[in-house]
Amino acid sequence: MEEIKVTRKPPANLRKEDEKLFSDAYEANFSIETIRHLKNTLVLQDTVFSLSRLRFYSSHTHVHSLGILPLGKRAVYCMTKKWKRIPHAIWITDEWSANYFHWITDCLPRLWIGLNREISDQVILPDSYQHLPFVCQSLALLNINPIYYQSNENLLVEDLVLTPRTATFPNFNQDLVQNTRNKLQISPSIEPFRRVYVSRKFAPKRKIHNEESVESMLAEYGFEVIYAEDLSFQEQIRLMSETKILVSLHGAALTNMIFLPEESKVVELRNQGDSISQCYFNLANALDLPYYYTLNQGDSKDSIMSDFTVDIEALKKLLDLLCD
């Protein structure tokens, strides 16, 4: 296993009293599994089984490795399915991969290390991924032709490149994240100028109670209000290429900082008292982007499920600094 050590810079607008919210994230150590090249390998539902080694590789296919009973159930269930033979492919997914954030920050880095083996140039994905626009559109931009398999199929892959997760959540492999930026980022024809606020008004969860007040105040500072669900993947990349300041509530829209120019700034509207949800702080560091924050009152301590009331005055004070 490869051992990786990461050091991070504090937020650009860190207040002394907020140090405890970030200090545990300033350093991180994690290890990653070895990439595997397997011959005549079975794909059973969402797991990989090596015939020659009589071994499941659930540590590569799942964030939380499966035990003996779940693996046994998969093997029995798959006995009744039809078989499909594939000459070669790359495995890049786990149970979190159908999420925009994890697709961009987990799956694409796995794709880069898989392609580097020069054994295959195609990925295998469950049929349900065909209905995820960001998956289809990102692979099309990369000229990758995926092989989708149905839930009633088992696969026999003659040459399988089995990639590991390239970092433990909420960490990132900096070189591979930078590689995603280099491959998908658009170089703007003019200097970045846009001030963008990505709203979660139409999201199913994690909304802002005082959304209208937030949008009205941001408009005074020249911010555009954007709804990510209205844009294609390529349109989001192009928008970010022209963005100088990106503001959003803790959520998947902040993943798009990966497409910002290097001199741009990121503002995360965080949950007050949350020292756990560091993924966007960590991502900004991996991209060497200046990271700013405000603290806001969440309905609960769980930032993933909570709705928020944004501290308008704190945000206004920060924008006075950034928009000067």
N, C-alpha and C positions, 0 to 999 in steps of 0.2 A: 504494500500500500504506500502511496506517495503522501508524504507529510508536507503541509503547506502552512506557512505563517503569514498573517496579514496584520499590518499596522494602519491605523486610520487617523485622519485629522479631525479635530472637533468641528462642530458647525461654525460657519463664518460669523454668526451673530450670537454665539453662546453667551448666556448670562451665567454668572457664577452660581446662582442658586439652582440652575438647571443641570449643573455638571453631573449630578448623580444619575440623570436620565440617560446619559450617553457614555459615561466612563467605562462601563463594562464592555462596550463595543469597540474601544480604541485598539484593542489587540484581540486576535483570534487565531486559534490553531485547529486545524482539522486535517483529516486524512481521506483519501479517495481510493476506491478500488482500482484494480488493474483492468485495462481494456483487454478483451478476449477475442480471439479468432477461433471460431468453432466450426467443425465440419459435420455435415449431416445432422443438423440440430432441429428439434421440434419446438414449435411455438404452440402452446396449449393455452388457449384463451388469452391470458395476460401474463403468462410466464414462459420461461425458456428452459428446455430440458435437453441436456447433452446425452445422446445415445452412447457415445464412446466412453464417456466418463460416468454415466448413470447418475447424473447430478442435476438438480435444479439450481438456477442462478437467480433466486428471488432478490438477493441483495442488489442486483443490477436492474431488476424490473420493478422493484417496489421501494418506496421510501422506508416503509416499515416491513422488514423481511417477513415472509410468511412462515408459519410453523408447519409441522408435519401433517396435521389434520387438514388445513386448507389446501396444501399441495396435493394430498391424497384425493380429496374431493375433486379437484381440477382434473387429475389424471383419470379418474373413473368417469366423470362427466364427458370428457373429451373422447372416450372410446367409441361413442356412437356418432361422432361427427365425420364428415367427409374430409378428404385430404387434398391439399394443393401443394405442388412442388414449385419452389422458387430457386433459381440458380445462385443468386447472391443478394444480400441486403444488409442494411445497418439498422440496429435497434437503438432508439434514442428516448423512449418514453417510460413513464411510471404512472402511478394512480393519480398524480397531481397535474399531468401534462395537458389536460384539456382546458386549462386556465391560461388566460393571456399572459400574465406575469411569468408563469412557470414555463410556458412554451418559449418565450423570448429569452429568458435568463437561464433556463435549465436545458431545454431540448436543443436549441440551436448550438450552444457550446458543445454538446455531445455530438452533434452532427459534424462540427469542425474536426474533432479528433477522430471520428469515424472515417471521414473522407481522407484524412491524412494517411490511413492505412493502405489506400489505393487498391482495395479489394472490391469495393462496390461504390456505386454512385446513386443508390436508391434506398429509400427508407421504407420500412413496413409499419403500417398504422391501422388501428381498428377502423372499420367502416364508418363509425360515428364521426370520425375526424373530418370526413368529407363535408360535414355540415358546419364546420367552424371556419368562417371566412378568413380569419387571421392565419390559420394553418395553410389553407389552400393558396392564399395570396402571397404569403412569405415564401413558400416553396417554389411558386411560379417565378417570383423575382430572382430566386437563386438557381433557377433552371434545374430543380430537383424533381424527378418524377416519382411520386410515392406509389407504393403498392398497398392498396387497401384490402383487408380481409374481413370477411363477414363473421358474425357470431357463431354461425353453424359450421365453420371451417377450422381445421387444424392445418398448420403449415409445416412442411419439411424444407428447410433451407440448407442448401448444399454448402454454402460459405456464408457464415453469419459473423458480422462484426458487432460484438456485444459491448456497447459503451457503458461506462459507469457514470453516475452523477458526478459532475466536475467540482462540486462544492457542497458542503452541508448547509441547509437552510438555517439562518438567513445570510450566509456568506456567498462570495462569488470568486471565481477564478479570474483574476484581473486580465490576464492575457487573452483568455477566450472571450470575455465580455467585450474587450476592445476589438477583437476580431469580428464580432457581430456588428459593432459600430462601423468598422471599416468596410464590411461587405454590403451593408444595407443603407448606410447614411448617404444622403444627397448633399453634394457641395453646393451651397447657395451661390447664385450669380451676383447677389448683393450682400452687404453686411447685414447680419441678423438684426431685425428691428422690432419684431412683433412681441407684444406682451399678451400672454395667453393664460386664461383661466379655464381649466377643464372642469365642468360642472358634473355632479352626480345626481342632478335633479330627476333624471329618468331611470336611475339605477334602482334595482329591487331592494337594496339595503345601503346602509352607511350614507345617509343623506344629511343635509344641513337644514336645521329648523329655520334659521334666518337667512335662507338662500337669497331672497330678493334684496335684502339689505347688503349682503356680500356682493352681489352682482352690481348693484347700484354704486357702491363705493369703489369697486374695481374699475368701473366704467369711467369714473372721474380721473383715474390714473392712466387711462388709455388702454385698458385691457379688453380683449375680445373674449366673449363667453363662448366656449366650444363644448359641444356634446360629442364625445368620441364615437358613440354608436351611430352617428350620422356620417362618419367618414370611413372610407376604405382604408386598408392597411397602408397602401402607397400614399394616400392623401395625408394620413397622419405623419408619415415620414417626411413628406414635403413640408407640412406645416411646422414640424419641429426644426427643420433645416433653416427656417426663417425666424425662429423664436429666440428672443434675447432673455426673457424671463418667463419661466413656467411656474404656475401656481396651481395646486390641487390639494384636495383632501386626501388623506392616506387612502390609497386605492390603486387599482391596476393602471389608471391613466398615467401615473408617475413612471411606469415602466418605460414610457416613451422618451424619458430623458436620455435614453441610450442613443437617440437620433439627434440630440441637440449638438450644435457646434461647441467646441471646447471652451469658448469664452462665456457661454450662457450660464444662467443662474437658476437654481431649483429652489422652490419654496414649498415645504410640506406643512399642511395644516394638521397638527398632531393632536392626539388625545392627552389631556392634562394628566400628568403622573405616570404615563406609560413609558417604562424603560425596557419593554420587551420587543415591541414592533419596530425593529431597526432595519428592515430590508431596504427601504429607500434611502436612508442615511448611508447604509453600506454600499448600495449601488452607486450613489453619487461619488463616493470615495473611489470605488473601482474605476469610475470614468474620469476621475480627477476634475469633477465639477464642483463649484462652490455651492454648499448646501446651507439653506436657511430654514427656519422653522418659526411657527407660533404655536402656543399651547391653547387648547380650546376645551370647553366643557362637554365631555361625552355623557350619554345617558347611562353608560356602564363602563367598567374598567376594560372590558373586552373591545378593543378598537376595531376588530373585524366585524362585529355584529352591531356596534353602537351607532346611533345617530348623534349629531353634534350641534352645539350652538357656538358659532365662531365668535371669537373675541375681536370685534370690529376695531377697537382702539389699538390693540396689539398689532393687528395686520396693517392698519393705517400707519402706525409708527414705523414698521418695517418697510413699507412701500415708500415712505418719505426718504428712507435711507437708500433704497435700491433705485428709485426713479429720479433721484436728484440730478 
